[in-house]
Amino acid sequence: MLEDRVAQFRDQTSRYLRGELSESEFRPLRLQNGLYVQRLAPMLRVAIPYGMLTARQLRMLAHIARRYDKGYAHFSTRQNIQYNWPRLEEVPDILAELATVEMHAIQTSGNCIRNVTADQFAGVARDEIEDPRPWCELIRQWSTFHPEFTFLPRKFKIAVSGSRDDRAAVQVHDIGLELHRNAAGETGFRVLVGGGLGRTPLIGAVIREFLPAPELLSYLEAILRVYNRFGRRDNIYKARIKILVKALGEQAFAARVETEWLDIRTRMAPVEPAQIERLQASFPPPDYLHLDADHAAANLAKERAADRAFDRWVERNVMPHRQLGYSMVTISLKPTGIAPGDATDQQMELVADLADEFSFGELRVAHEQNLVLADVRQEQLHELWCRLRPAGLATPNIGLLTDIICCPGGDFCSLANAKSIPIAEAIQRRFDDLDYLHDLGDIELNISGCMNACGHHHVGHIGVLGVDKKGAEFYQLLLGGSQGNQASLATILGPSFASDEVPSVIATILDIYVARRIEGETFIEFVRRVGVEPFREIVYAKPAHV
């Protein structure tokens, strides 16, 4: 099927380049194959379903970066990968090579159901209720090429969480699904609809507290059919489902879905247990060794005590695993001076080798634009760290201020009002003292180059938004956003700042926090306690704003 798809697009591209297809005729064809026209070159977005990759697939992505791009690629907040410099005439060749490792760019753009995302620690997290990946795969198979949902009013994003702590940002998706069990021990979903960021940021509304798991597809179909029928198509800025939910009201929207669902259930059977079991069997646990966990922990403690740099990396980049003697390792793609989320072909090749050697040949893409080796033996952590360091992949900053979520911004995107990458780099260079960063603790800083919010600035503890002022690039700061179980939208601090002022303003914000925090109080807890006003009073008392 993928080969046939590539052949179709090869012919369409050739006809366009010969002038036989107009730009308006070619546009929907290229979008259906993940190809955008950006500021300087085409951009190709490749799907990584729920962030899962094999080492073989990552080697192919590295090869494509080397052969068809400029030797690097960008991992996005939707757990996909983007190439910013492919030549249009070579895109069919890229898609053909992707097909050899069962990868593609289908439904990574256009007004359709996009890549379904999930927790990067799915299947291995200690707080997991149930592995969400089989359900993500069910949704992927159901939604791909679905004839009713190919031309929705706008793009559509679904996230699934199976853990007590939400690491998939389900509350800011068009549909968010939270796996949980009822009193009878049955698996079901808490269903949220109408979340999203962009020009009108909203937290999703809970329209069903418990949906029996076998009814998932029929209920999703009901939601999508209501959206397809009543979503606005006359205004691109009011076409997302969140606008429909807000316009109708949560209860009225939920009632329409329930009515539609009753009709659909008369002709659409629940997902059969055999199908669910088949999907679950597609995600078997690896062949874990039965390790002496106490011995491994004691040895790790000695290694940490002997090397402060290794200790810091373990503290920030290593998480406990549900299997005794193993750990989950996050590989930071946020070293100072590199665009957040970027990886070179050589780095990707190395991570593929390390995945084979240390993590059963598998890795994941985190929605925070990092990579994850999910199954590393504790006794091998020090060796893994030693292999990552020379490649610039061992920055011990996961969850810290410099672990920045950042869109490509004005350096690449034709929609952006301002550059994002130079701002991220300036912040990283200003705050390069690891002792200071570790003292500050967890702080999420998100940067977007425009109101489309690809950098998720609305849900950053500190958000930075690029804005245009009479042709000049300025930056608006926001405070108090968060994702996860207590998702909240950030509040605008006030008038925007010139680019060279942003690091100093952030320094002032952090000084306020350090001076006034209660012992043990995190940054987001502090902002929620004191509000935004104390920051405004001090920041705008200085003459550095416009």
Secondary structure, DSSP 4 states (H G I P E B T S, - for coil): -HHHHHHHHHHHHHHHHTTSS-HHHHHHHHHTTTEEE-SSSEEEEE--GGGEEEHHHHHHHHHHHHHHSSSEEEE-TTS-EEES---GGGHHHHHHHHHTTT---TTSSSSSB---EE-TTTTT-TTBSS-SHHHHHHHHHHHTT-GGGSS-SS-B-EEEE-BSS--S-GGGSSEEEEEEE-TT--EEEEEEES-B-TTS-BPPEEEEEEEEGGGHHHHHHHHHHHHHHHS--S-GGG-SHHHHHHHH-HHHHHHHHHHHHHHHTTTSPPPPHHHHHHHHHTS---------HHHHHHHHHHHHHH-HHHHHHHHHHEEE-SSTTEEEEEE----TTS-TTEEEHHHHHHHHHHHHHHSTTEEEE-TTS-EEEEEEEGGGHHHHHHHHGGGT-----TTSTTS-EE--GGGT-TT-SS-SHHHHHHHHHHT--HHHHHHH----EEEESSTT-TT-GGGSSEEEEEEEETTEEEEEEEE--B-STT-BPPEE-SS-EEGGGHHHHHHHHHHHHHHHPPTT--HHHHHHHH-SHHHHHHHTTSTT--
